[in-house]
Amino acid sequence: MCRYAPARKHSVTLHGHRTSITLEPPFWEALQRLADREALSLNALVTQIDEERAAQDASVPLSSALRIRLLAAARKGEL
């Protein structure tokens, strides 16, 4: 059974600037697991994903890019 919960805002630092990202709790938990797996801080992982997103298509919202990256990681068995 899925655990449903409202989205939560978290502040992260991207390129020296604070920004807020809104994701549902399961996505925050998965993002932290992926950061731990890759031996990165949460900020470093979000920055990495943000840089990849900007290089491919900067019109994609960062929160969407984070979810897409987590889905890709889950499909590869990394989560």
C-alpha positions as protocol buffer text, in pm:
chain_id: "A"
residue {
  index: 1
  type: MET
  ca { x: 0 y: 0 z: 0 }
}
residue {
  index: 2
  type: CYS
  ca { x: 127 y: 347 z: -85 }
}
residue {
  index: 3
  type: ARG
  ca { x: 192 y: 605 z: 181 }
}
residue {
  index: 4
  type: TYR
  ca { x: 27 y: 929 z: 72 }
}
residue {
  index: 5
  type: ALA
  ca { x: 142 y: 1257 z: 217 }
}
residue {
  index: 6
  type: PRO
  ca { x: 138 y: 1619 z: 111 }
}
residue {
  index: 7
  type: ALA
  ca { x: 445 y: 1767 z: -52 }
}
residue {
  index: 8
  type: ARG
  ca { x: 702 y: 1938 z: 171 }
}
residue {
  index: 9
  type: LYS
  ca { x: 938 y: 2222 z: 94 }
}
residue {
  index: 10
  type: HIS
  ca { x: 1309 y: 2186 z: 166 }
}
residue {
  index: 11
  type: SER
  ca { x: 1576 y: 2448 z: 120 }
}
residue {
  index: 12
  type: VAL
  ca { x: 1890 y: 2353 z: -69 }
}
residue {
  index: 13
  type: THR
  ca { x: 2189 y: 2549 z: -189 }
}
residue {
  index: 14
  type: LEU
  ca { x: 2255 y: 2547 z: -563 }
}
residue {
  index: 15
  type: HIS
  ca { x: 2565 y: 2727 z: -685 }
}
residue {
  index: 16
  type: GLY
  ca { x: 2579 y: 2933 z: -367 }
}
residue {
  index: 17
  type: HIS
  ca { x: 2211 y: 3035 z: -373 }
}
residue {
  index: 18
  type: ARG
  ca { x: 1937 y: 2905 z: -143 }
}
residue {
  index: 19
  type: THR
  ca { x: 1626 y: 2774 z: -315 }
}
residue {
  index: 20
  type: SER
  ca { x: 1322 y: 2577 z: -205 }
}
residue {
  index: 21
  type: ILE
  ca { x: 1213 y: 2254 z: -367 }
}
residue {
  index: 22
  type: THR
  ca { x: 875 y: 2094 z: -308 }
}
residue {
  index: 23
  type: LEU
  ca { x: 855 y: 1714 z: -316 }
}
residue {
  index: 24
  type: GLU
  ca { x: 647 y: 1449 z: -144 }
}
residue {
  index: 25
  type: PRO
  ca { x: 815 y: 1278 z: 156 }
}
residue {
  index: 26
  type: PRO
  ca { x: 884 y: 947 z: -26 }
}
residue {
  index: 27
  type: PHE
  ca { x: 1078 y: 1139 z: -291 }
}
residue {
  index: 28
  type: TRP
  ca { x: 1283 y: 1320 z: -26 }
}
residue {
  index: 29
  type: GLU
  ca { x: 1361 y: 986 z: 137 }
}
residue {
  index: 30
  type: ALA
  ca { x: 1462 y: 830 z: -197 }
}
residue {
  index: 31
  type: LEU
  ca { x: 1673 y: 1132 z: -284 }
}
residue {
  index: 32
  type: GLN
  ca { x: 1861 y: 1100 z: 46 }
}
residue {
  index: 33
  type: ARG
  ca { x: 1913 y: 725 z: -14 }
}
residue {
  index: 34
  type: LEU
  ca { x: 2052 y: 797 z: -360 }
}
residue {
  index: 35
  type: ALA
  ca { x: 2280 y: 1069 z: -220 }
}
residue {
  index: 36
  type: ASP
  ca { x: 2405 y: 826 z: 46 }
}
residue {
  index: 37
  type: ARG
  ca { x: 2460 y: 555 z: -217 }
}
residue {
  index: 38
  type: GLU
  ca { x: 2663 y: 793 z: -431 }
}
residue {
  index: 39
  type: ALA
  ca { x: 2852 y: 928 z: -126 }
}
residue {
  index: 40
  type: LEU
  ca { x: 2723 y: 1281 z: -188 }
}
residue {
  index: 41
  type: SER
  ca { x: 2549 y: 1534 z: 28 }
}
residue {
  index: 42
  type: LEU
  ca { x: 2188 y: 1602 z: -62 }
}
residue {
  index: 43
  type: ASN
  ca { x: 2290 y: 1949 z: -187 }
}
residue {
  index: 44
  type: ALA
  ca { x: 2565 y: 1799 z: -406 }
}
residue {
  index: 45
  type: LEU
  ca { x: 2328 y: 1545 z: -561 }
}
residue {
  index: 46
  type: VAL
  ca { x: 2060 y: 1809 z: -628 }
}
residue {
  index: 47
  type: THR
  ca { x: 2326 y: 2035 z: -782 }
}
residue {
  index: 48
  type: GLN
  ca { x: 2444 y: 1750 z: -1004 }
}
residue {
  index: 49
  type: ILE
  ca { x: 2090 y: 1679 z: -1122 }
}
residue {
  index: 50
  type: ASP
  ca { x: 2027 y: 2051 z: -1174 }
}
residue {
  index: 51
  type: GLU
  ca { x: 2338 y: 2081 z: -1392 }
}
residue {
  index: 52
  type: GLU
  ca { x: 2233 y: 1778 z: -1601 }
}
residue {
  index: 53
  type: ARG
  ca { x: 1883 y: 1924 z: -1637 }
}
residue {
  index: 54
  type: ALA
  ca { x: 2016 y: 2264 z: -1744 }
}
residue {
  index: 55
  type: ALA
  ca { x: 2243 y: 2104 z: -2002 }
}
residue {
  index: 56
  type: GLN
  ca { x: 1958 y: 1900 z: -2152 }
}
residue {
  index: 57
  type: ASP
  ca { x: 1649 y: 2116 z: -2118 }
}
residue {
  index: 58
  type: ALA
  ca { x: 1642 y: 2405 z: -1872 }
}
residue {
  index: 59
  type: SER
  ca { x: 1265 y: 2441 z: -1919 }
}
residue {
  index: 60
  type: VAL
  ca { x: 1209 y: 2123 z: -1715 }
}
residue {
  index: 61
  type: PRO
  ca { x: 1131 y: 2217 z: -1353 }
}
residue {
  index: 62
  type: LEU
  ca { x: 1393 y: 2103 z: -1104 }
}
residue {
  index: 63
  type: SER
  ca { x: 1138 y: 1907 z: -898 }
}
residue {
  index: 64
  type: SER
  ca { x: 1042 y: 1714 z: -1213 }
}
residue {
  index: 65
  type: ALA
  ca { x: 1408 y: 1646 z: -1293 }
}
residue {
  index: 66
  type: LEU
  ca { x: 1457 y: 1509 z: -941 }
}
residue {
  index: 67
  type: ARG
  ca { x: 1160 y: 1274 z: -975 }
}
residue {
  index: 68
  type: ILE
  ca { x: 1278 y: 1159 z: -1319 }
}
residue {
  index: 69
  type: ARG
  ca { x: 1628 y: 1089 z: -1185 }
}
residue {
  index: 70
  type: LEU
  ca { x: 1482 y: 892 z: -895 }
}
residue {
  index: 71
  type: LEU
  ca { x: 1266 y: 688 z: -1131 }
}
residue {
  index: 72
  type: ALA
  ca { x: 1569 y: 612 z: -1346 }
}
residue {
  index: 73
  type: ALA
  ca { x: 1767 y: 507 z: -1037 }
}
residue {
  index: 74
  type: ALA
  ca { x: 1480 y: 285 z: -919 }
}
residue {
  index: 75
  type: ARG
  ca { x: 1456 y: 120 z: -1260 }
}
residue {
  index: 76
  type: LYS
  ca { x: 1830 y: 44 z: -1246 }
}
residue {
  index: 77
  type: GLY
  ca { x: 1792 y: -105 z: -898 }
}
residue {
  index: 78
  type: GLU
  ca { x: 1991 y: 174 z: -734 }
}
residue {
  index: 79
  type: LEU
  ca { x: 1729 y: 249 z: -470 }
}
